[in-house]
Amino acid sequence: MPPLPGPVAAAFQALLAGPKRERTQAQLLQASVQVFQSVGVSAATVQQVAQAAGVTAGTFYNHFATKDELLARLAELIGASLCRAIRDSAQGIEDGAWRMAIGQRRYVGMGVESPAWALLLIDVVAAAPQLGEALAQDALADLRLGVRQKRFRVPSEDAALDVITGVCLAATRRVAEGRAPARHDVATAAVVLRALGMPPDEAAELARRPLPPLPA
């Protein structure tokens, strides 16, 4: 099983400490991560997930009606835990542009910290669009904040969001696959800020700032 980012691992631990039903669901969710990473989301079967979890297929169906339902629950768990951690790390920061840079660098940096997990996350986003939408909500909030503060100038909110999410996913994949230069998270954050209308020097300075710590 690929190493889990801290916030996601904490979410799994919380489920494992809960009632029996939650513990079994956590086993199945963790097993799905292992199987999805091994064979891919589309090729994975319910039987493979159940076997990896050490339970019967019947037990799987007691908790999830289909693989898609399991995938939706996994996407919900990932989205809630990652978004909350990144949002909490930016608590008290009122500059929309700096918040945008933090979010970009956190996700792209995941490709360095947990490359196998980052690639799996991209695979899950492709199979469960609701995860991509959840991950984009904080970026949308920061975009709107930056526009109100006149830090960003964009002709189309939808087009700007496509730039933000598209660059983030592509850069995360390049980093996780080992095809990106060092500090690619900083470079891509600067590119996104410039695309949103910031002057080049200001975008570069903001993208290079030390990241605030993630909450414990």
Secondary structure, DSSP 8 states (H G I E B T S, - for coil): -----HHHHHHHHHHHTS-HHHHHHHHHHHHHHHHHHHH-TTT--HHHHHHHHTS-HHHHHHH-SSHHHHHHHHHHHHHHHHHHHHHHHTTT---HHHHHHHHHHHHHHHHHH-HHHHHHHHHHHHH-HHHHHHHHHHHHHHHHHHHHTTS---S-HHHHHHHHHHHHHHHHHHHHTT-S-TTHHHHHHHHHHHHTT--HHHHHHHHHS-------
